[in-house]
Structure formats: structure tokens, C-alpha cells
């Protein structure tokens, strides 16, 4: 059972993006998506000046948000807000000065840990604020272009930096919340914009960055992958080898890995403007080997991008921005924030897609991102923060959604909605499996069409009870090409997906 509570912001590590050379599995959620019926709660009544972040501290059941802001309080660069009622109301608990522009902030915390640090960047300098002790730290070893941070089970803080001016990436560790830095690792002299993701259990982290060689636009570079493990508090040790799971040549403006137990998802955006998609490669062996790419969000004429993802108790949660790019005033349908998830037991099946915003999400060069928040409770709740438009004003919102979905069993649980899954394998030759879920009993049809729209097969035509079903599409009598399969319930079209037969 998956219950969601969402808190949002609207954008991520952004630069630009077209499509990976080989896109295999494609999840194609319908428009409009299922709607979340709960309210959007205001975190802050003004537009953040940079990238915000959000984190839930389990020990005191408090939700924290960091917001770059200079106008709400005097002599301030960053606000720390808290909510003690799961995001319904918020109050400022810290205003950090002096007045300056914070381009990016990120909470470094961990499931079942008391420690929580806010790491933020002013100019080329990294600062750390300890939420618990109120202590501050500063990193002055190098001038920094970009950073990422994470926390281990020993409460050691790890900072990975892109050194300004020379495409070096280095890692540092701190056992006292950023007051003293050590454990230096020289990762690469040909690297840019690194990300680091600590596992949901254990102390292995996945590091990704642009590398091999840095393209003139940076974002067309290959994406490198390497694993490190904590061998002592404040120190990381290389485990395994450097690999290049995503090749150069196609712009990829954003990427992030999530590790949950031995399952790893490496998300990235690709595609041309007006049809950008969120892609993923997935590993079942802790990030050593990855699958072929598959697409999670794709709709012609829309951009799906600016995402965030985090590990949950049972898998991964994903939030992303979906923009129709239509002219005229934005609406909640043209500028949407979408939530979905996948389970460890079926890591390439993303479902539960819900549109959570009641205000149009907003793009800005300030690089807002929708930030996923995990509550790690028995209800498996999650959340996110995002910037939306209210009249002429941009505000930071939190969404609480108590809708629940289920995927895992065949007929034990009744799904909240009809779901048509991407076929597997895809591409296929000559057979592929198609799965779907029914929320109630009804007359079900599953049909296959060629690219001209001609029906070429009827796979299901019968009454079925609620639950999950799987059928086989045999294409041995067909020629290579793109085909579409469509699910109907009681004569109503539910969803359509495409598949590729390759001889």
C-alpha cells in the first residue's frame, strides 16, 4: 500500500535536453493524470531566490524546509521553516545571514538519524547549518561551481564539489557537521556537476557526473558512474570501477541516482524542446550493471523534466514537472507537477501517477526543483515542495495527499485506478508480455493497432474481476515496426502505449 503526502518546488539541476540514442521501455501516463484532491499548503508567500530543500526528521516528527530568501526577514540569505503538522502550517525557526543570494540549498539527512544539516552555496563558497545544534560550518578549501551532499549512518557529512574553473571533482568528509573537513578524495580531473546518493541502508553511495571528456555544452557529455563505501567515519573508499552507463552525444540536462538496498535507479532527462522526457536506467546489483534505458514520462507536445527522486521504505518516489508549452496564461493542466513511484519488487514499473498541484507550477532561471520528502513511517508516506503561481504571485507550496494505490499482489488488493503497464521486453521478438490492473470488475478489451491505426490483434475480450492480469502478444506474423496497444474497460478507453517489434 502506498500513501503519499507531497511537498514541492519546481525545477532541478537544469541546463537543456534531447533523447538518448536508444530508448527502450516507455511509460506513457495519460493526460490528464489522476488528480490529488487535497489542498496545497503555503510554505512561504514569496518566490525563493534559489533552490530550496525539504526533509522530515523522524525523531521529533518535524518537517523542515530551507528557502533562499532576502525579503521576508532583515539581514537574511536563507530561511529555515518547520511544520509540526505534516505541512499544513509552517513557521520560520531560523533566519540565516548576512544578506546574500543562496543559489542552492540541500538538506543532508538520513532515515532513522537524528542529525540533519542544511548545506547551501553563496557565490563559490559552501556553508553548513546544523538544524539540531544550530552550529555553522564553512568549506573554504576550494572555490566551488556546484556541489552535492549526503549523510552516512555514522552521521558523517560528505560533500562532493565541482571545482570552479578546471573540471575537477573532489570529495570531502566531516564528522562534526562541516566545522572541520578531511577525508579528501580526488575523484577526477575530467568531470563536472557531480551528484552523490547514499543508499537507504548501509553506507555505499552512488556518484555520477559528466565525464570521459567534457563537451562544449557540458550536457552532451557522457554520464559516469562509480561506487564508494564508508570505511571509517568521514572517509570513503572506492569500491568497484568507474563505468559509463550513459554515452555522450545526446544532451542530458539533469541526472540523479537513487539506491535502495541493492536496487539502483539512475534518472536523467533527454529530448528536444516540446517533447522532453524523463529516462531511467536501472541496476539490480548495486550499481555495477545497468539495464537499457526506459522512459518514465512521455507525452507528445509536452516536456516532462525538472525532477527529484528519493528512496522510500519499499522502493523509489519520483516527482517531476510536466509542461504543455501552450501559449497564454498557465493553468494547472498546462503546468503540472506529477508524482509516481516504483517498488523494489518491480523496479522498472512506475505507477500511481497523480497530478498534485492546484496552482500552475513555474519555471525560473533560479532553478526551482520539486523536492521529494520521505516520512519513512508505516503508512509509507512521502511528500515534496514546489513553486506555483497564485494570481500574479509565485509562492512555495506543500501538498498533502492521502490517496493510496497498490501494485504488488495479483488480487489481494484492489487498485485505486486502472493501470496499463509498459510491455516487457521492449523491443521484442517475437513475443512480449503486457500487464494491467483493474480497480473493479468489468468487460475488458485489450487491442493492438499498427502505426496507421488499423486493429491487428485483440488480446483480451471478456469480463474480468478486479486485480492484476498479464497476457502475451505474439508478433511473429508481423513485420518490424511500432505498434500500439490499448486497454478498454466497459467500452471506455483507459490508456494506450506503444511497443517496438524488431526482427
N, C-alpha and C positions, 0 to 999 in steps of 0.2 A: 504494500500500500504506500502510495506516495502522496504526502500532503505538502502543499507549498505555501510559503509566505515570502513575498518578494519585495525587495528594496532596490531601487535603481538609479542609474546615472547614464548618460547616453553617448558613449564612444570609448575606444580603446586605443592602444598603440597603432596609430593610423598614419599611412603615407599614400597608398593607392593600390589597385589590384586586378589583373585578368587571370585566365583559367589555367590550371595545371594541365600539362600535355595529355595526361591520361586520367580521366575521371571515371570511376567505376560505379560503385553503388550510389544511388541518388535518393535521398529522402525529399519528397516534394509536397510539403504540407499545403492544404488548400487555403485559398483566400476567400472569405475571411476565416481567420483561425477561431477556435473556441474562445469565448470571452470570459475573462475573470470578472465576477460580479461584485467584488468588494471594492472599497474606496481606495483612492490614492491619498496618502497622508503626506503633508508638507513637512519636510525636514528643515529646510531653510527657505525663506521668502525671497532670496536673491540668487543670481546666477553665480556659480563658482568660477573663480579665475583660473583654475587648473583642474587637474584630475583628482577627484575625490575617492574615498575608500570607505568600506564599512566592515565591521567584524562583530560577532556575538561572543561574549565571554561567558562561558558556561557556569563558572563558579558563583557569579553574582547575578546571572540571568539579565545582563545589561547589554544592549545593542549600542555600539559606538560608531560614529561617523566622523571622518575628517574632511573638512571643506576649506579649500583655499579661498580666502575672503579678506578684504581690507576695509569694507564699508560698514559692516554691522557693528563692530566694536572698534574703539580707537587704538592706534598703535598695534595693529594686528596683521599677521600674514596668514594664519591658519586657525580655524575654529575646530574644537573637539566638542561634538554634541553627543548626548546619550538619550536612550529611551529605555524605560523600565517596564513598558507595557507592549513589547514586541512591535514597536514602530508606530503606534497610534499617535503618540505625542513625543516631542523632542525638546530638550533644553540644552543650552550652552553650558558646559562644565569647565572648559579651558579656552582661553584666547591666547595664542602664542604670538609673540612679537619678535623683532620690531616690524614695522610696516615694510612689506616686500611682496613680490609676486612668487608664489609657490606654483611651479609648473606641474608638479606631480606629487601625490601623496599615496602611501600604501601602508595598510596595517599588516604587520607580521605577527601572526598568532598561530595557534595550533589547537586541535581537538584535545580536550582534557588537560589543557595547560592553563595555569593562572596568568602567565606572562602575556603581555600584548604591547607591541611597540608600533608607534607611528613613524615611518621613515618618509622624509619629504625632501624635496630639492628646491633650493633657491639659487638661481644662477647656475654656477658649476660646482656648488657645494652641497653635500648631503648632511642632513640633520636627523636626529633621532629623539623622539619624545616617549618616555616610559609612562604609559597610562596609569599603572599601578602606583609607582613611587613618585611620579612627577619629575624624575630626573631627566636631564637632557644630555645628549652626546652630539659630537660633530666629527665628520670624516674629512680630514684635510690632506691626506696622503697624495691625492691626485685631483686635478680638475676633471669634472665628470660631465659627459654628454648625456648619458642616460643610466638608469640603474634598475635593479630589481632586488627583492629581499625576501627571506624566508626564515622560519624558526624551526629548530630541531627539538627532539624530545628532551634534551638536556637543557632546554631554554637558551641555547646558543643562537645568536643572531648572525645570519650570513648575508653579506652584501656583495652583489656582483655588479661591476661597473664597466661602462664603455668609456675608456679614457679619451678625453677631449683631444682631437687633433691628429690621432695616429692609428686608429682602428685596433687598439689593444683592448683586450678584455681581461680583467683581473678579479679575483675573489678574495674577500677578507672575512674573518670571523671575530666575534666579540662575545665574551662570557659575562659582560657586565652592562649590557644594554647599549653598547655603542660609545661608552666613555673611553675605552681603550680597544684598538683594533690590532689583530695579529693574524696568524694562520694564513699568510698570504699565498695565493696560488696564481701563477702566471698561466692563464688559460690559452691564449692565442695572440699572435701579433697580426693576424688577418681575421678580424671579427668585428661585428657591430650589433648593437641593440640586443643584448642578451636577455634571456628570461631564465628564472630558476624556480623549480617547483618541487617542494619536499613531499614525500609520499604520505599518504593518510595514516600509515602505520610503519614503524621502523624509521630509519634515518638515511634512506637513499634518496637522492634528488636527481631530477632530470634537468639538464641545462641545454638550451637551444640558442642559436644565434645565426646571423648571416655570416657565411664564411666561404672557405676554399679560396675564392678571390672576391673582392668587393666590386660589384658592378657600379657604373657611374651613377645610377639612380638608387643604389643600395638595395632596393626592394626586389630587384630581379636576381639577386644573388641566391645561391643555394642556401638551404637551412641545414645547419649542422646539429648533431645530437651527441651528447655524452653524458655518462652517469658518474656521479661522485657519491661517496658514502662517508658519514661522520665516523672517524676512528678515535677521536677524543674530543671533549668539549671545545668548540672553537676551531676545529681542524677538519678539513675534508680531504679524502684520499680518492684518487682516481680508481674507478672500478670498470673494467671493460675497455673498449676502444672508442675512438671518435668515428662517427659514421655520418653519411649524408643522405638521409631518407627522402629529402625533397630537393630536387635538382634545380639548377639555375635556369634562367631563360624566361620564366613567367613571373610577372610582378606579384608579390605576396606581401601585402602591407601590414599584416598582423599575424602573430602566431603565439601559441601558448600550449604547454603540455600540462596534463593533469595525471597524477599517478595515484591509484587506489589499489592497495595490496600489490599484486603483480600485473595489474591491468594498467596500460598507459594509453591516453588519447592525446594526439598532437593535432591541435586545431590550427587552421590557417585560412585566411581569406584569399580568394582569387576571382578573376573575371573582369570583364570590361565594364565601364560605366553603363548603367541602366540594367545590368544583369550580373552584378557581383554576387558570389556565393560563399558560403562557409563550408570548407572542406575539412576532412579529417583523415589521418592515418592512425592505425590502432595496433597496439602490441599486447600480446598475451604472455610475454616472458620478461617483463620489467623494463622494456625499452631497448632490448637488443635487436630484435627483428620487428619490422612493421608491415602492416597489410598494404595492399594497393589503396590509393585514395578513394574515398567515397564522399559524396556531397550531402550535407545535412539540410540546409535551407536553400531552395532554388525555386524562383518563380520568374518567368519571362517578364521583362519590363519592370522588375523590382531589384533593388540592391539589398542583399542580406549580408550584413557586415557589422563591425564595431561590437565585438562580443566579449563576454567574460565566462569563465568556467571554473568549477571547483569540485573537489571530491566530496561525496556525501557518505552516509552510512552504508549505502547499497550500490553506489556507482558514481555517476558524474551529473552535475547540473549545469545547464547552459542557458545563458541569456544573450540575446542579440537584437540588433536594430534592423528593422525592415522598412525600406523607403520606396514608395512607388514613383518618386521623382516627378509627380504631376505638377503642372503649373497651378498657381492660385494659392489661397491660404491653406496651410497644413491642417489635416484632420487626424483623428486617432486611427483611421484606416490607412491614410496615406503615409503617416509617420508613426510606426508601431514599434512596440517593444515586445519581443516574443520569448517565452520560456519553454524549455523542453528538457528531457533527461534521458539517460541510458543507464541500464543496470549492468553490474559486473557479470551477471549470468548471460547477458546478450549485449555485449558492448558496442556492436555496430548497429543496433536497433534503437533509434531515437524516437520518442513518442511523447504524449502528454502535452503537445504544443498548445499554448494558451497566450492570447494577447492580453497583456496585463495593464496597459496604460489607459487612463481616462483623460489624458492630456497629450497632445501631439509631442512626440519626442523631438529633440532639437540637435542639429549638427552645429559644431563650432570649431574654429581653429584651436580652441583651448583644449581640444581632445578629451571630451567627456567620454566615459565608458559606462555601460551598465555593469555594476559590480555585484557579483553573486555573494550571498551571505548564507552560511550553513549554521543551523542551530544544533545539529548532532544530537537530537532528542529521539525518544522512542517513536514519535509521530513522523520522524524523518522530514522535518520541516526545513524549508530554505527560503531565502529572500534575495533582494537586490536593491540598488539605488540608481536613479536616473534623473536627467534634467528634462522637464517638459514645459510646454507653453500654456500659460493661463492668461487669456486675453493677449495683452502685449508684453506680459512679464514672463521671464524664464525663472523657474523655481526648481529646487531639488526635492524629489518625491520619493516616498516609500510606499510600496504596495503590499498589502496583506491579503493572501488568497488561501482560503481553506478548502478549495476544490480538491478532490482526491481522484487518483487514477490508479490503475493496476495493469500489470502486463504479465506477471511471472507465471501464473498457472494456466492450465488448459480451460477448466470450467469451474474452478474452485471460487474465483472471484468474478463478479460481473463488472466489466469495464464501464467507465462513465461515458464513453463515446465510442463510435465506430472508428476503427483504425485499420488502414490498409498499409502493410509493410512493403519495403523495397524487396524485390525478389533477390534470391541468393542461390548460386553465384550470379554475378552480373559483371561483365558479359558472360554469356553461357553458350554451351554447345554440347549436346543438343537439348538438354533438359535444365530446368530451373525450378526452384520451389517458391511459391507465393503464399504468404501468411496474412491473416486478417483477424480482427476481433469484432465481436458483435455485442452491443450493450443489451439487446433484448432479442427475443425470438422474432423471426420474420421470414419473408420469402426473399432469398438471397440469390443474386446473379453475379457471376464474375466472368467478364468477357474480355477478349483480346482483339485489338484492332491493328491494322497496318498503318503506315505513315499517311496514307490517303484518307484514312477514316473508315475503311472497309472492315467490317467484322470478319475475323478469320477463325475464331475459336470461342466456344462457350465452355468454360471450365466448371462452373457451378450453376445449377438451376434447380433449387429445391428449398423447402422450409428447413431452417436450422435454429437451434436454441442458442442462447447467449453463451459466449465463451470464445476460445481461440481455435482457429482452424488453419490447416495447411493443405495446399494442393500442388500438383506438379503440372507445369506447362511444358509440353513436348514440342520442340520446334524443328524436328528432323525433316519434316516435309516442306519447310520454309527456307527462303533464301536469306542470306546475311542482311542485317539492317536493323533499324529502330522499330520497335513495336510498343504499343500502349495497352495496359490492362486496367480495367475499370470495375469498381465494386458498386453494386446497387443493393439497396435494402427496401423492400416493399415498393419497388419501382422508382425510388429516389436515388439519384446519383450521389454516392458518398465521396469517392476520391478516384483520381486517375494517376498512374505512374508509368514511367517509360522504362524499357529494358532493351538490351542490345544483344542480338544473336550474331555471333562471329564464327564463321565456318573455317 
